[in-house]
Structures are given as structure tokens and as C-alpha cells.
Amino acid sequence: MEFYKSKLWDGEVNILFTGPNYFFFHGFYGVICIAERKDEDVADKENFHTKFVLYSGHRDGTIARECFDLAKRIIKKYDQKFVPKTFEFEEVVTDLNRCLVTVSYDLNHF
């Protein structure tokens, strides 16, 4: 799990990376984007391809474009920190206004 920070609309965006997902939280707007890793193909040891589905938007869908652009920039920057990759993004406009992110843990797992 990793945490990143960025800026959007004169506000701070906190980004939580869990491995399969990126969650983007804006200080005023709340959850503005969720990126879900769909697959990762390895053609050979030097060519990685990753697909993400990006979910963004509020009731009217007006803020989705800026959120999609931010998510793509962050994912391209951090997801290939150690291994160069090519990316494919699918954009889905949906109402994240009522999105709830739950964090859980299990101390007895180990």
C-alpha cells in the first residue's frame, strides 16, 4: 500500500494505491476517481501491458474529464516505477457521490 499527493482545482488530492486499485480523494469533493486494474499481460520479460478501468463523475458528470486525466498521469508515473509498461484505459462516467470506501484488516491472517 502506498500514498501519494497531487493537486486539482486548487485543492489537494490524496491517492491510495493498494496494488489492484488507486483511490483518489479530493479535500472538498470526496472520492473523485477509482482506478481498477483489470489485467496485466506480459508478452516477454521486457514488454508489460496493463489495463485499468477508471470510474469518475458526480451526478451530472461534469468533473469526470479532469479526474480521468489526473488518474492517467498518476498511474503512468507510479505504476511503472520499477518496470516500463504500456497502458490501456477504459473510462466509465458514474456517480461517485455516494461512493463508500471500506478499509478492513485481519490480524489473525498470519
N, C-alpha and C positions, 0 to 999 in steps of 0.2 A: 504494500500500500504506500502510495506517495501523495504528497500535497504540493500543489503549485498555486501561483497567484498570477493574475493578469488584470487588465483594466478594460472596461467597456462602459460607455455612456457616463463618463466622469465618475464611475464607481468601481469598487474592487470586486473582482470575480475570484472566488476560491474554487479550486479544482481538486477533486478527489479522484485518484486513479487507483482502481482495485485490481487491475490485470485485465479482466474481460470488459470493464466499463470505465468510462470517465463521467463524472457528475460535475456540472458547472452551476455554482451558486452565486447569484448576484446579491449584494447587500440590500438592495431595495426591491428587486423583482422576484427574489427567491430562486427556485430552480429554473434556469433558463435553457438548459440543454442536457441531454443524456446521450452518450455515445456508447453503443453496444457492439462489441467485436463479434462478427458473425463467423468468420473463418480466417485461417492463416494457411496459405499454401506455400510450400517450398518446392520450387522447380529443381533447384540444386543448392549446394551449400552457399552460393553467392546471390541467389535471387529469391527474395521473400516478397510475397504479395499478401496484403491484409485488407479485409473488407469490414467497414463499420456502417451501422445504421445510426443516423443522427436523428434524434427526436427534439423538436423545439417548437415554441409558439405558445401564445396565450389565446384567449377566446377568439380574437379577430385575426390572429396570425401575423400581425404587423411587425413583430420584432424577430421573427424567425431568421431572416437573411443575415443579420449581423451576428446572431448566435451561431449559425451554421459556419460562417466564415471564421469566427473565433475558434470554434471547436476544431475545424480542419487545421488551422495554423498550429494550435497547441498539440494536437495528435501527431502531426507531421514532425514537430520539433522534438517531442519527448518519446514517442513510440519507436523512433529509430535511433535512439541514443547510442545503442551498442551494435545494432545490426542495420545496415541500409535496407530500406523496403520501398515498395511501391504501394500506393493506397487506392482504394475504391470506396466512394462514399455514396450512400443512399440517404436522401433527405426526406423525412416524414414530418409534416406540419401537424401538430396535435396540441391539445390544451394541457399544458403542464401546470396550469394554475392550481390545480388540486393534487398535484403530484406529492406523494409521500415517500421519503427515502428512509428505510429502516436499517439500522446497524445492529448486528447481533454477534454474539461470541459464545464459545463453548469451552470452558476451562477444563473440562473432563475429556476433551478430544485427544489429548496427548498421552 
